[in-house]
């Protein structure tokens, strides 16, 4: 009898392929956008928040799976043992499974729009999904032109926060009738968008050789690992400068500065990449430090955004 039990090595590969930590990139912008709305006196719509979170997680699953499918077409993942396509050997199955997740996510978002009798949320999310497709999907493959970080910033920053905000308020008026509220939302979108793009930026350091072979002009391919490592502190600085400016402007409650408690993770990330940028086997885990920084910083930022309810 042949044993079907996975070896520890196989289990690790499957865990790396599924990428559980990466799903926080769906949770954080929705949490922050909703928290900003609640901090501006919008009543908490718990059902909408939970439905949006589940929908966003399903859409992230679609992105992760289709990225593996599209990367298998270009051959860039031929050395990637933890690719879902490589593990299963069934690209067609993964493609249709991905589309199932997309359908589930969009169904949830359509339900939100139906509950509000307003198409705004589905329009924002549909546009974000289209941009997400252009990252790796043919004929666009904009990620291969080094535009992935820009797409990531737009979809997981301003667009995701705007959709989450609208899911709680059902209106733009709290933002558009107050320059202070609009500025506060803007700095939040910049901080969360940059922190999300940072994860993608860090994921390129260890795969420069494969990217070059496949013709992918990622930012690290264009800059080189050393200059990419030198740019990292400036990106982190911009992330943390955003809430500081929001507080100084009076657009954010001072409690928003609790986000600065995640600065040690940013320092760890910059130090780790600075020391190991040209050693793929050592720098490959830097994106997970960026994920932890994104999650903790975003969670704390959201807590600060609802602080007006407590004080």
C-alpha positions as CSV (number, residue, x, y, z in Angstrom):
1,X,0.0,0.0,0.0
2,X,1.3,3.4,-0.9
3,X,1.2,6.0,1.9
4,X,-0.6,9.2,1.1
5,X,0.9,11.0,4.1
6,X,2.7,14.1,3.2
7,X,6.4,14.4,4.3
8,X,7.4,17.3,6.5
9,X,9.1,18.8,3.4
10,X,5.9,18.5,1.3
11,X,3.8,20.1,4.1
12,X,6.2,23.0,4.2
13,X,6.0,23.4,0.5
14,X,2.2,23.4,0.6
15,X,2.2,25.9,3.4
16,X,4.5,28.2,1.4
17,X,2.3,27.8,-1.6
18,X,-0.9,28.7,0.2
19,X,0.8,31.7,1.8
20,X,-1.5,32.2,4.9
21,X,0.3,35.4,6.1
22,X,-0.3,37.1,2.7
23,X,-4.1,37.2,3.4
24,X,-3.5,39.9,5.9
25,X,-3.1,42.3,2.9
26,X,-6.9,41.8,2.4
27,X,-7.8,42.3,6.1
28,X,-5.8,45.4,6.9
29,X,-7.1,47.9,4.4
30,X,-10.7,46.9,5.1
31,X,-10.0,47.2,8.8
32,X,-8.4,50.7,8.4
33,X,-11.0,52.0,6.0
34,X,-13.8,50.8,8.2
35,X,-12.1,52.2,11.3
36,X,-11.8,55.6,9.7
37,X,-15.5,55.6,8.9
38,X,-16.4,54.6,12.5
39,X,-14.0,57.2,13.9
40,X,-16.0,59.8,11.9
41,X,-19.2,58.8,13.7
42,X,-20.5,56.2,11.2
43,X,-22.3,53.4,13.0
44,X,-20.5,50.1,12.9
45,X,-22.1,47.7,10.4
46,X,-20.7,44.4,11.6
47,X,-22.4,42.3,9.0
48,X,-21.0,44.5,6.2
49,X,-17.5,44.4,7.7
50,X,-17.5,40.6,8.0
51,X,-18.9,40.0,4.6
52,X,-16.4,42.4,3.0
53,X,-13.5,40.7,4.8
54,X,-14.6,37.2,3.6
55,X,-15.0,38.5,0.1
56,X,-11.6,40.2,0.1
57,X,-9.9,37.0,1.3
58,X,-11.6,35.0,-1.5
59,X,-10.3,37.6,-4.0
60,X,-6.8,37.4,-2.6
61,X,-7.0,33.6,-3.1
62,X,-7.9,34.2,-6.7
63,X,-4.9,36.6,-7.2
64,X,-2.5,34.1,-5.6
65,X,-3.7,31.2,-7.6
66,X,-3.9,32.9,-11.0
67,X,-0.4,34.5,-10.4
68,X,0.9,30.9,-10.2
69,X,-1.0,29.9,-13.3
70,X,0.2,32.9,-15.3
71,X,3.8,32.6,-14.1
72,X,3.8,28.9,-15.2
73,X,3.0,30.1,-18.7
74,X,6.2,32.3,-18.8
75,X,8.4,29.7,-17.1
76,X,9.5,32.1,-14.4
77,X,8.4,29.6,-11.7
78,X,10.2,26.6,-13.1
79,X,12.6,26.6,-10.1
80,X,9.8,27.5,-7.6
81,X,9.1,24.3,-5.7
82,X,6.2,25.8,-3.8
83,X,4.2,26.9,-6.8
84,X,0.7,25.5,-6.6
85,X,0.9,24.6,-10.3
86,X,4.2,22.8,-9.8
87,X,2.9,21.0,-6.7
88,X,-0.3,19.8,-8.3
89,X,0.8,19.4,-11.9
90,X,-2.6,20.5,-13.0
91,X,-2.7,24.1,-14.2
92,X,-6.2,23.9,-15.5
93,X,-7.6,22.8,-12.2
94,X,-5.9,25.7,-10.4
95,X,-7.1,28.1,-12.9
96,X,-10.7,27.1,-12.5
97,X,-10.4,26.9,-8.7
98,X,-9.0,30.5,-8.8
99,X,-12.0,31.6,-10.8
100,X,-14.3,30.0,-8.2
101,X,-12.7,32.1,-5.5
102,X,-13.2,35.2,-7.7
103,X,-16.8,34.4,-8.2
104,X,-17.3,33.9,-4.5
105,X,-15.6,37.2,-3.7
106,X,-17.6,39.2,-6.2
107,X,-20.8,37.5,-5.1
108,X,-20.1,38.8,-1.5
109,X,-19.3,42.3,-2.8
110,X,-22.5,42.3,-5.0
111,X,-24.4,41.4,-1.8
112,X,-23.0,44.4,-0.1
113,X,-24.0,46.6,-3.0
114,X,-27.5,45.1,-3.0
115,X,-27.8,45.7,0.8
116,X,-27.0,49.4,0.2
117,X,-29.0,49.6,-3.0
118,X,-25.9,51.3,-4.4
119,X,-23.4,50.0,-7.0
120,X,-20.5,52.1,-5.8
121,X,-18.7,49.3,-3.9
122,X,-18.9,46.7,-6.7
123,X,-17.6,49.3,-9.2
124,X,-14.5,50.0,-7.0
125,X,-13.8,46.3,-6.4
126,X,-14.4,45.3,-10.0
127,X,-11.9,48.0,-11.1
128,X,-9.4,46.8,-8.4
129,X,-9.8,43.2,-9.7
130,X,-9.1,44.3,-13.2
131,X,-6.0,46.1,-12.1
132,X,-5.0,43.0,-10.2
133,X,-5.4,40.9,-13.3
134,X,-3.2,43.2,-15.3
135,X,-0.3,42.6,-12.9
136,X,0.4,39.1,-14.3
137,X,-2.5,38.3,-16.7
138,X,-2.1,38.3,-20.4
139,X,-1.9,40.3,-22.6
140,X,-1.0,43.0,-20.0
141,X,1.6,41.4,-17.6
142,X,2.4,44.8,-16.2
143,X,4.3,43.2,-13.3
144,X,6.9,42.1,-15.9
145,X,7.4,45.8,-16.7
146,X,8.1,46.7,-13.1
147,X,4.6,48.2,-12.5
148,X,3.4,45.8,-9.9
149,X,4.1,48.0,-6.9
150,X,2.1,50.8,-8.4
151,X,-0.8,48.5,-9.0
152,X,-0.5,47.1,-5.5
153,X,-0.4,50.6,-4.0
154,X,-3.6,51.7,-5.9
155,X,-5.6,48.6,-5.2
156,X,-4.7,48.0,-1.6
157,X,-4.4,51.6,-0.7
158,X,-6.9,54.2,-1.9
159,X,-9.3,51.8,-3.6
160,X,-9.5,49.2,-0.9
161,X,-9.8,51.8,1.9
162,X,-12.4,53.7,-0.1
163,X,-14.5,50.6,-0.6
164,X,-14.3,49.7,3.0
165,X,-15.1,53.2,4.1
166,X,-18.2,53.3,1.8
167,X,-19.4,49.9,3.0
168,X,-19.8,51.5,6.5
169,X,-21.0,55.0,5.5
170,X,-22.9,54.5,2.3
171,X,-21.9,58.0,1.4
172,X,-18.8,60.1,0.5
173,X,-20.2,63.2,2.2
174,X,-18.2,62.9,5.5
175,X,-15.0,63.0,3.4
176,X,-15.9,65.4,0.6
177,X,-17.4,68.0,2.9
178,X,-14.4,68.2,5.2
179,X,-10.8,68.9,4.1
180,X,-9.6,67.6,7.4
181,X,-11.4,64.3,7.0
182,X,-10.2,64.0,3.4
183,X,-6.6,64.6,4.4
184,X,-6.8,62.0,7.2
185,X,-8.2,59.5,4.7
186,X,-5.5,60.4,2.2
187,X,-2.5,59.8,4.6
188,X,-4.1,56.5,5.7
189,X,-4.4,55.4,2.1
190,X,-0.8,56.3,1.4
191,X,0.5,54.6,4.5
192,X,-1.4,51.3,3.9
193,X,-0.8,51.4,0.2
194,X,2.9,51.8,0.6
195,X,3.1,49.2,3.3
196,X,1.4,46.7,1.0
197,X,3.6,47.6,-2.0
198,X,6.6,47.1,0.3
199,X,5.7,43.4,0.6
200,X,5.8,42.9,-3.1
201,X,9.0,45.0,-3.4
202,X,10.7,42.8,-0.9
203,X,9.6,39.6,-2.6
204,X,11.9,40.4,-5.6
205,X,15.2,40.4,-3.8
206,X,15.8,36.6,-3.8
207,X,14.5,35.9,-7.4
208,X,16.6,38.3,-9.5
209,X,18.1,35.5,-11.6
210,X,14.8,33.9,-12.4
211,X,13.2,37.3,-13.2
212,X,16.0,38.2,-15.6
213,X,15.8,34.8,-17.3
214,X,12.0,35.3,-17.8
215,X,12.4,38.9,-19.0
216,X,10.7,40.4,-15.9
217,X,11.9,43.9,-15.2
218,X,11.0,44.1,-11.5
219,X,12.2,47.1,-9.5
220,X,15.0,45.1,-8.0
221,X,16.1,43.9,-11.5
222,X,16.1,47.5,-12.7
223,X,17.8,49.0,-9.5
224,X,20.0,46.1,-8.5
225,X,19.8,44.5,-5.0
226,X,22.1,47.1,-3.4
227,X,20.3,50.1,-4.5
228,X,17.0,48.4,-3.7
229,X,18.2,47.8,-0.2
230,X,19.3,51.5,0.0
231,X,15.8,52.6,-1.1
232,X,14.1,50.5,1.6
233,X,14.6,52.9,4.5
234,X,13.1,55.8,2.5
235,X,9.9,53.7,1.8
236,X,9.6,52.8,5.4
237,X,10.2,56.4,6.4
238,X,7.4,57.6,4.1
239,X,5.0,55.0,5.6
240,X,5.5,56.3,9.1
241,X,5.7,59.9,8.1
242,X,2.1,59.8,6.8
243,X,0.3,59.4,10.1
244,X,2.7,61.9,11.7
245,X,1.6,64.5,9.1
246,X,-2.0,63.5,9.7
247,X,-1.7,64.2,13.4
248,X,0.2,67.5,12.9
249,X,-2.5,68.6,10.4
250,X,-5.2,67.8,13.0
251,X,-6.7,65.3,10.5
252,X,-6.0,62.2,12.7
253,X,-6.3,61.7,16.4
254,X,-3.0,61.6,18.2
255,X,-3.7,58.0,19.1
256,X,-3.0,57.2,15.5
257,X,0.7,57.5,16.4
258,X,0.4,54.1,18.1
259,X,1.3,52.8,14.6
260,X,4.9,53.9,15.4
261,X,5.1,50.9,17.8
262,X,5.7,48.8,14.6
263,X,8.8,50.8,13.8
264,X,11.1,48.1,15.2
265,X,9.9,45.7,12.5
266,X,10.8,48.3,9.9
267,X,14.3,48.6,11.4
268,X,14.6,44.8,11.4
269,X,13.6,44.7,7.8
270,X,16.0,47.4,6.6
271,X,18.9,45.8,8.6
272,X,18.2,42.3,7.3
273,X,17.9,43.3,3.7
274,X,20.9,45.7,3.9
275,X,23.1,42.8,5.2
276,X,21.8,40.1,2.9
277,X,20.4,41.8,-0.3
278,X,22.8,39.8,-2.5
279,X,22.3,36.4,-0.8
280,X,19.0,35.0,-2.1
281,X,19.0,32.1,0.4
282,X,19.2,34.6,3.3
283,X,17.1,37.4,2.0
284,X,14.1,35.3,0.9
285,X,12.3,35.7,4.2
286,X,12.4,39.5,4.2
287,X,8.9,39.7,2.7
288,X,7.5,38.0,5.8
289,X,9.1,40.7,8.0
290,X,7.3,43.2,5.7
291,X,4.0,41.3,6.1
292,X,4.4,41.5,9.9
293,X,5.2,45.2,9.7
294,X,2.2,45.8,7.5
295,X,-0.2,43.8,9.7
296,X,0.9,45.3,13.0
297,X,1.2,48.8,11.7
298,X,-2.1,48.7,10.0
299,X,-3.9,47.1,12.9
300,X,-2.5,49.8,15.3
301,X,-3.4,52.6,12.8
302,X,-7.0,51.3,12.7
303,X,-7.1,51.3,16.5
304,X,-5.9,54.9,16.6
305,X,-8.5,55.8,14.0
306,X,-11.4,54.8,16.2
307,X,-9.8,56.5,19.2
308,X,-12.3,59.5,19.0
309,X,-15.0,57.0,20.2
310,X,-13.0,56.4,23.4
311,X,-11.9,59.9,24.2
